[in-house]
Amino acid sequence: MMDPKSCIVPIFAVDEAGNIVHFLGTGSFVDRDHLLLTADHVVRDWPGPIAIIVEPDLSTLFRANLVYRDQPHDLALLIVPAYKAPRPIPVAADSPYHLNQFFLAFEYGTTRVAGRNIQLAPATRIGNITRQLNVQDMLGPAGDGALELSFPALRGASGAPIISNDNRFALYGVIVSNVSYHLLPVQIESVIDERDGTREELRYMLPQALAVNSRHVAAAISAAAALPGSPLAG
């Protein structure tokens, strides 16, 4: 079995002294020991150092160095030199999926930071890929072949991997957004009945997570490895 906490981790913005400033999102170690994958928008707006924590040790911060950004596909790759993931998640670049196949997401969207006090309460969400979409009008190139999931994603879940719930535990996508086909998650409508009276109907809308397709992840890793002097080469 895979221990998700050893390869799926919370990402933090830190200052030069190594103090946590705030929580950024979720990342996962993929393909090789020290390679951390997340969504580009997770790290895009923080110009300072980045670090991770690996449970259960909340006292040790591991610095993560940004090595490649694929902004069009909302992906970022980092190297964490001081931490070796015991079981990096393999990337399912070309593997087909089935609509009745279970997938899981392990994410840190409920993380809270108050000074030096860190409260981690990662959540596992299990469901299926409902369909593959072209939502480039919404996400740009990241929306090419995007995966729509049967469960929602919290804000801090951005960057979390979508993993097959089988013995392989392969990565099929990276959460970047929610999609809803209505304007509001909770919508109130006024209805005129046959007596010309007005009544209100309350409708609850459940958003569904969107994930960048793993083939874009594989392409980003290959492009990063091909750069001169890349730490991913070889």
N, C-alpha and C positions, 0 to 999 in steps of 0.2 A: 504494500500500500504506500501511497505517496503521503507525506506529511505536508499539507499545504502551507503551513506557517514557515517551513524551511525554504520555500522557493517562491512564495507570494507574500509580499512585504509592504508595509506602509512607507511612503516617501515623504520626507520633511524638508522644508527650507530651514537652513541653519545660518548663523552668523559666522564671522571669521574665527571667533573663539570656540565654536562648536556648540553653541547654545541653540536649541530649537526655537525658531521664530513662529512657524505655523505648519500645519499639515497640508500637504499638496494633493496626494492621491495614492493610488495603488500601483504596484509594479510587480513583475514576475521575472524570474530567471529562466531564460530560454536558450536552447540550442547548445550552450556550453557553460562552463562553471561560473564565470564572473560576469556574464552578460545580462543586464537588466533591461527589460522592455516596459515601456509605459506609453501613454498617449502624449503627443507633443504638447497639447494645451495644458497638461499637468505641470510641465516645467517651463513653459514658454515665457511666463511673465515674471519669473524669479531670476534676477541676475546674479545672485550670490551662490554660495556653496549648497550642495544637496547631499542628503544622507538618508540612510535607511536604518531601521531597527528590526532585529530578528527575534521574535518571541522564543522563549520566555524571558530573555535577558533584555530588560528595558533600560539598562544603564549604559549600554555600549552602542555608540553611533558609528556606522560604517560609511565613510565618504563615498559618494558615487560621482564619477566623472562623465560628463556628457561627451559622447564621441560621434554621434550622428543624429541628425534631425531630418525626418522626411515630413516636412510641413504640409505638402499637399495631401498626404494620406494620414496626417495627424498621428505620427508615430515618432518615438524617440528611443534611442539606444544609449545606455550608460554602462560603464565598467566600474565594478566594485572590487578593487584590488585585494582588499583585506578580508573578503568573505567568499568562500567557495561553496556554492550550492551543492548539496549532496545528490540531488536529482533534478537537473535542469529539465524544463518541460520541452519535449520535442515539438517542432512546428509542423503541422499538417498542411503543407503547402498545396498539395494537389489531391488530398484524400477526399473522396465524396462523403457526404453526410446523408442521413435519412431523417425524414420528418418525425418519425416515432422514436428517434434515438435521444437518450437523455444526455444533457450537458449541464455542467455546473460552473458557477462563478463564485470565487472566494474573494471577498473585497473588504476594505477597511473604511467604508463610508460613514461609520458611526464613531470614528476616532475623535477624541476630545483632548486638547492640550491646554493646560492652565499653568503657566509658569513652567516649573520642572515636573509637574504632575502630568503623566501621560496615561490616558485611559483608552486602551485598545479593546474593542469588542467586535472582531471580524465576524462577518456573516457569510454563510454558504447559501447560495440560491440555486435551485435545481429546476430545470425545465427543458424545453426543446427549442430548436431553431424553427420558427414558424414558417419562414420563407427567406429567400435571397432577393434583395431589392437593388434597384438602381436609383439612389437618392442623391445624385450628384448636385441637383438643384438645392439641396439642403446642406450637404457636407462637402461639396466639391469632389475632387478625385477620391477622397476617402469613402464616398458613397457608392463607388463602383463595386458592385457585388457585395454590398453591406448585408450583414446578417441581422434579421429581426428576431428577437427572443421573446419567449412567452412570459418573462418576468421583467419588472422594472429595475432601474439602476439608481441608487442614491448618488448624490453629487460626488462624494468621495470615492465612488466606485470607478470613476474614470481611470483607464489604464489597466483595469482588471482583466485577466485572461478568461476566455471561454474555453473550457476544457471538456473533452469527451469523458463521460462518466463510465469508464471501462478500465481494463488493466493497462492500457497504453497511456491514458491521461495526456492526450495530445492537444496542443493549442489550435483552435479553429478560428479564433477572432480576439479582438481587443475592444472592450467597451469604451465608447466615446460619447454616447448621448442617449436620450430617450426620444421616442417618437409617439405622438398622439394624433389621432385623426379628428380631434375636436379642439376648439380654441382653449378650453379650460379643463383641468382635471376634474373639477366639480362644476357642473353647469346647471343653471336654473332657467327653466323655460315657462313662459306664460301661455296658457292654452284657453281658447274661447270655447265654451261648451254650447250645447244646443239651446240653452236658455239665455244666451248672450252673457253668461257669467264668466268670470275669469278665475282660473285656478292655476296654481304653480306646481310644476313638476321638477323634482330634483333628480338629476342624473349624475351618477358617479362614473368617471372615466378612469381606466387603469392604463397608465403609460407603459410602453414596452421598450426595453433597452435595444440600442443599435450597436453593432460591433463592426469594426473594420475587418475585412476578410483576411485570413491568415496568408493568402498568397502575396498580399502587400507587405506583410511582415517578413516573409522569406526574401522578397525582392530587396527590402531595406537592409537586411543582414548581409546579403550578397554585395550590395552597393557599398556598404560600410567596410566590408572586408577587402574590397578592391582599391580602397583609397591608399595612397602612398604612406607608409609608416603606420598603417592601421594596426591597433592592438588585436584586431579580429583576424588578421591574416594568418594563414597556415592552419 
